[in-house]
Amino acid sequence: MTVKLETVNEENLDPKDWLQTTKLGKQMVEDMMQYLKTVRERKIWQPIPTEVREEFRRSLPLDGMSQQEIYDDFKKHILPYPMGNIHPRFWGWVIGTGTPFGALADFLASIMNPNQGGGEHIANHIETQVLDWFKEMLGYPSDASGILLSGGSMANLLGMTVARNTKIESVRETGLIETGKQFTYYSSVEAHSSVVKAAELLGIGSKYLRKIPVDENFEIIISKLEEQIKQDKENGMIPLCIVGNAGTVNTGAVDDLNAIADICERENLWFHVDGAFGSLVHLSEKYKSMVKGMERSDSLAFDAHKWLFMPYEIAVTLVKDRKAHYQAFVYTPEYLAHADRGVHSADLWYSDYGLQLSRGFRSLKVWMSLKEHGIKKYGRLIEQNINQAKYLENIINNNDRLENMAPVPMNIVCFRMNPGDRDQVALNKLNEEILIELHERGIAVPSYTTLNNNYLIRVAITNHRSELSDFDLLVASVLEIGDELISSGM
Ligand SMILES: *Cc1c(COP(=O)(O)O)cnc(C)c1O
């Protein structure tokens, strides 16, 4: 019996008119390069008007519309309302800026669109190469392993998971309950929220992530750390891992990493370093001694989308013991079996080194960016940001109406305006208002933090576009806004 083929209209998602899409694409590149080139001339941020919010409540599109219309919509309703972090005066939280060439690299990565879960294809070789470069950059041994991830939070989770799965051999099979033991992790009170969340996810529990007090420099107090470990052991608990900070999110403090490494060696604990941004000072000859001891860690987590200025999302975990890293995650069912030849044949499958199976081509923007600028320039930019922080610190110290509220070891400055005639509550209110005005007037975006119950304007500089004059403008604006608020009765 022969099957009669009916005429069917088969479809695909490619453009009907390639020429038109090509033309639009060229226009997009032109517009976006112009947009980046003129970023300094625009306000850093503006509130989203109600009409624009309404645009994003429209219902699900049933039929398609033209690419040109969609792009026009993007330009009208999306592009004018950015977070602001590509602007030279964005210093909120710890946020990176991206680069034009990095964005183009992401475009190329999307065009090739490989899946980096595994297989023998070029993208995986590029990931291997950039991981080798990262090891070299940060003083990690060349036989260490690693993986690219979405961000520092995932990078901390990954390192802290390898710690658990290595130190508790049976845990992948039995879970924690069957061990009948309570395990403990350690970090300082200044550890990032992602470290706490990781401890929760790993079944350790945030209570058993022991948050050790810090000294006046916001660095972990080593004697208290030792005391807590001793006490926990006496109470029948099993210490597994210490998470050291190379650059805390609040103030950029670096723990005494050598002292932590010594404890880990002595107590047979896993040493993980959260070096989200701070670890990168290792690229600066002048400042690298700040993170000495970091190279003694068992795992090191850091972001490339913060202080390497690459477009979101890109972070890294390096793990010194390749076998431990592999054993923590490898799981190969039949449908993922590796073979000797063809696309299955790769020796190394990144899905064996983490939770993600499908993975995007993150390595390309790293590869292209590092080649574009060379690593020396990144070192210079990191020094430039640290020098800018010191410059700002200095202006503040020389103005009797401004107050520096924390040491500035790295690239973070926490300060406030203090006219000298009001209590803590009033000062907090004044500085909160100043910060909001800075945002709403589109001048600059620092964020805030609270140290010892003081509300502080917090400037964290991981921005390759900032110049010294931007900090002059910041200070002048803080004083001007503050004076306005005071004269209006605040
Ligand atoms: C930003 C940050 C993280 C989290 O990284 P993400 O990329 O935002 O997930 C962790 N630790 C520190 C110290 C950070 O500054």
The ligand as a Tripos MOL2 file, in Angstrom:
@<TRIPOS>MOLECULE
LIG
   15    15     1     0     0
SMALL
NO_CHARGES

@<TRIPOS>ATOM
      1 C1         27.5180   39.2890   44.2380 C.3       1 LIG1
      2 C2         28.0810   38.4020   45.2820 C.ar      1 LIG1
      3 C3         27.6810   37.0680   45.3630 C.ar      1 LIG1
      4 C4         26.6000   36.4920   44.4920 C.3       1 LIG1
      5 O1         26.9410   36.5440   43.1350 O.3       1 LIG1
      6 P1         25.7990   36.6310   42.0210 P.3       1 LIG1
      7 O2         26.5900   36.6840   40.7730 O.co2     1 LIG1
      8 O3         25.0310   37.8900   42.2950 O.co2     1 LIG1
      9 O4         24.9630   35.4230   42.1590 O.co2     1 LIG1
     10 C5         28.2750   36.2770   46.3230 C.ar      1 LIG1
     11 N1         29.2110   36.7660   47.1500 N.ar      1 LIG1
     12 C6         29.6150   38.0560   47.0980 C.ar      1 LIG1
     13 C7         30.6710   38.5360   48.0500 C.3       1 LIG1
     14 C8         29.0500   38.9160   46.1620 C.ar      1 LIG1
     15 O5         29.4610   40.1940   46.1040 O.3       1 LIG1
@<TRIPOS>BOND
     1     1     2 1
     2     2     3 ar
     3     2    14 ar
     4     3     4 1
     5     3    10 ar
     6     4     5 1
     7     5     6 1
     8     6     7 2
     9     6     8 1
    10     6     9 1
    11    10    11 ar
    12    11    12 ar
    13    12    13 1
    14    12    14 ar
    15    14    15 1
@<TRIPOS>SUBSTRUCTURE
     1 LIG1         1 GROUP 0 **** ****
